Amino acid sequence: MRKCLSIITALCITCSLQAQLTAYDLSSVPETVKKDADVIKRYEDIVFEVTDIDRASYTVHKIVTIKNEKGKSELAFRVPTNKTMLLDDASITVYDALGRQTNRYKKKDMQTVATGEGLIEDGFLTGMYVPAAAYPVTVEYKYTLRFKGTLFFPPYQIITPGEGVERSRFTAKVPKDLGLRYKEKNITLAPQITEEGEYRLYKWTVSNMAPIANEAGAVSTESRYPLILLAPNRFSYYGNSGDLTSWQSFGEWIRKLYTGLDELPEDRKTFFRNLVKEAPTDREKVRLIYDYLQKNFRYVSIQLGIGGLKPFSAGLTDKKKYGDCKGLSNYMKAALKAVNINSYIAIINAGFNSEPVDREFPANTFDHVILCVPQPKDSIWLECTNPKADFDILGSFTENRNALLVTDAGGVLVSTPASTSSGNKLITTTIIDLGNDGSGKTTTLFRSNGRYKGYLDHILNEKKDGQKESLVNELGFKQPDAFDYNKKDTTGLFTTTLNMTVEKIPEFTAGNKMFLAPRLHKIWDIKLPKTGNRKLDYYFQSPFEFTDTTLFKLPGGAAVEALPKPVTLSCPYASYSTAYWYNEAEKAVYSAASLVLKQYKIPAADYARVKKLFDDVQVDAGQRIVIKSPPAP
Amino acid sequence: MKRLVCSCLWLAMVNLCLAQKTLPEFGEITPEERAITECAFDKEADAVVIFHAASADYDDQYKLIESHRVRIKILKPNGNQYGNISIPYRIPEDIQYVSDIEAYTCNFIQNGTIPEIKKLPNAAIYRQKLNERVTVVKIAMPDVKVGSIIEYRYTITSKNFHYLEDWYFQRELPVMHSQFSLSIMPNYEFAYRVHKSEQLPIEIKQEKGSGKIYFEMNNIAGLRDEPFMDAEKDYLQHVQFQMSGYQGTFGGTTRLMTTWDEVTRELISNALFGGQLNKNIQVGEDWANRLKAMPGAFERMSSIYNFVYNTISSDGIGSIGAVNGVKETWEKKKGSTGDINLLLINLLKEAGLEVYPLLVSERGHGKVNPEYPFLDQFNKVMAYVLIDGKYFVLDAAGPYTPPFMTPFPVINTKAFVVNRKKGGIITLTETKKKDQNLVNINARIDETGALAGDASIQSNEYARLTRMRAWERDKERFRENYFTKYQAGMKMDSLVMHNLDNDSMPLEQQFHFSIPPTTSGDYKLINLNLFTGIAKNPFISDIRFTNIDYGCLQSHVVTEAIKLPPSLKIESLPKNIRMIMPDTSISFSRMMEVKNDLLQVRYNITTTRSVFTADEYENVKSFYKKMAELMNEQVVLKKPD
């Protein structure tokens, strides 16, 4: 009997919900909101409540209509969880186009899987993929996350790519004595601030927002879509309380985490003193120790609990000869300390298209650690995590942004060096001995630094088949019948050589004419995203400088019939030029090219010109050198 | 009491057997091992497994207890990654548990003469729960560099012998020595099956009457990924186990799955397989009436397949049998691959169709050997429907495939029909339906040498499916991958897709395109290799270990009609040519003809076979290389002097 009753109540509830949901018909949504949207956020009510310095909760009630296949990522419900962030409860209800409930899921229907890129982490993702028979489909999500610790305040993510918003509200409720700070990003939207006993409430409301077009190659979405950043004034993280009202005070909190961890045992100190005793300058000493670190330590990521922010001690790292970015930077610091060189841990946000952190809004948006060695003139910057990184050259991973130096006086926000094209050079010189039958023996010398050093060195460590694939598929070389690729010991630029035997050098042969590509590899082989009416800046991976000289030594009796037209293209951000000539004495055709990108961030307004230049470079590669073979004897 | 005695006896024998191959003690490094600087039989290897030895035994509760020892030497800087070790096991703890973990790194100091051993502290052993079913022991070995030897050992205890895993002699890294010894519980019988290459010797020692068996292989090169490769498992040297019977308390042996008939019986009586086949699923009266109104069996089958495919989603778990059961799958609208297809079989049955479960092994999973009735040869169940003597294979838990086509992943495989009367091994082939593209181009060249015109491409059968998926995934990339990549500077101004919703019609792609002129001196070069599917040779590697398996046959025909400008004359035209593999398995032809001012071109690439063995690699590779060269030959035009 009891069972019967519960069925009846269940039925009733279903009926009432259905009645309510007929309002979710898309016809009520304004045209501007739904026109270009794949997903429409119909209703959203998020409440972030800080109970005290150790506890907070985040409750979401949201209803979305997914219009088509492109919006299906919205059907993947996933919540990150770990020891300080727990999923309390969750339910998902699915409605079809007519507003009829078709399914309902609870937390027990969801799966929890470990996440993270590191070897060992304690983070999970809990969630499920919501089945949808057809589009449009409406899904109602309800869940609560419980935070232990208050270092991270979730932002109010107002709108995401492909999404239109009908109604959304975000409430932050904090004890008055703790308060919070907020900052609008890419939107002007003031909160309504009220008080409720011991609490202060901040309420942001939006309605009827049209989707914002997504553009390929732009800065990361979190840096360009409207959102409200939130941050605590005072916080607690695994029982360590701190103050985030200034960079100085946050740096001070980090300093405490690192305190006492940069001390090496006496014998190891002696080892480092001996290692650098011949070095004339501090800069040389740093270089020697950095070189030792790169050769003897490997990167292993272990992020457990407070260990996500606090490194292993230098002594432990020394024993294991591995560590993550914090551990290795802290170790480097300890080794420098042993030889009386002062250095600072530098906390930073990594990624080539990351924006610098906002100077005016102290918050913990960092995910990486490097080391800064102050010098009378320019500081030395060390990427301690990458065994292949150049001494004192930061890659596009950490260049051009703000790092928080952890000093004895607390945190100091400083800029990391700007990337330069001369820091990312690739100079290639190829000599081709062309046979009468079109076959050839070739030698290419690569001289590089920065990004390209990293890449050419990576190929060096690949197996032979992998090397061949990189050379043919990525650098665009002709498929060789035999080849070897080796490192050449030189001072200055990183140098490697490639020797190949190629069955057919010409692109094709017609009658007694050979049609040769202007060079043996592709100087530029990436198609930039379409122009449209670009609104966002475009980010290359880094600025660069490519220089190529290719020399075709002609077989006896062969003559040049036509050389490609030289080209000079330029715009304020990039330039391209080619030249071709025949050297009678050497019986050789010279083909020279240079392609320079001066800065990696291209303002949206100038993107079309830059794209045009790079498109033209690709078309120009279709020009041919025409060689006439001697008549057959 | 009897059991205990048995165990003791067994233990004694185990000791005897271990004498078969003596390995150095844990932590004892031999001078030969110290001297290794490269792997003699796999010279490019980043690291080498000096040995992996394991023995599987049982305790008095008949738990399966496996002890493993692995010793690895790091040979190159890239080999440092092998200092990070993962040992996955099933949870909860009473199913499997990894214990007794010990590990060390050995480096040679004082000019590489003195071994220095750094033991791994217990605190550096982590356990990470991956999901509800798997936990991984993770170890970062200390002080790993080129020349280091690392060794670790552990015991993995499993609830029972069902968790006995196949033994792989081969892996990504080359292996100098691999041994596995297995002691079978009394009263149980296991069947095994060795997969190995003919050139590599294996040592198998079996003790008469004891059920103890020992396998050993030596000097096996590492296996790597290759393009168009089928299942890795088919090439790895390994031995497979399956329980084949047990003796009852009062004597008499019960045979388990030693014949296909026994496999069928076992499956039919299994609650998660046979027990799921006749669940009365309440789809509703509407549905039943609609089905009844359909005249043909094929129509009914199609509509049930489409219904299940569109209604039920996969929860990401792959299984042969049911996991949640078909009833729950129907209610929640999601389930494992087994749940979904068993539900499909239920509905087909209810609609009066002749349908059987079909166990399949997708190409990526491995080949089925019909001589061995091993269940783990299969990775999925599909529906096998017979209508008027024709068969149909349906998979509602994979990528969409129209019911009249065999799902791509099971073409060229053997499958097993589960039915007492009509069951058995069948071979799934597909010789009629192909990966078929028909390209038609009408264009003109202007005086500057620029080419502009219209293209119409019909993608049929498997090509239709591939392109449909690519189109749905990313429309921008579709344009790039199938069209604009053929020529730098190509512009497409429109793209109209026809028959997107009609399964039985080719997917038609129509657009207008233009290509800027390419000039070299007085010459204008015209690229005719447009939208053909062949621009580059996919086979770059010098050697190949695995078969090339395209899945299905290919047929690409490109016809072009190109109007030439009066002001330019043809300087040279690529030759008419036909190339064919000695056994006619791949053929290529190119015809060019000029009539007045019209250049007519026809390319034809056809295969009559979809699988090529590793031995044929050299031929296939040079065929493709030559073909890519020919395809890239251009028409040369010139202004008359």
Interface residues (C-beta under 8 A of the other chain):
Chain A: E69 T102 N103 Y105 D109 Q111 T112 V113 A114 L119 I120 E121 D122 F124 M128 Y129 P131 A132 A133 A134 N296 R298 V300 I302 L304 K319 K320 K321 Y322 P387 N461 K463 K464 D465 K468 E469 V472 N473 Q479 K504 E507 F508 A510 G511 K513 F515 K527 K530 E561 A562 L563 P564 K565 D615 Q618 V619 A621 G622 Q623 R624 I625 V626
Chain B: E44 K76 P77 N78 N80 G83 N84 K118 A124 Y126 Q128 K129 L130 N131 E132 K138 A140 P142 D143 V144 K145 R224 N310 T311 I312 S313 D315 G316 K332 K333 K334 E472 E476 E480 T484 K485 Q487 A488 G489 P516 T518 T519 S520 G521 D522 Y523 L525 N537 I540 S541 D542 I543 E571 S572 P574 K625 E629 N632 E633 Q634 V636
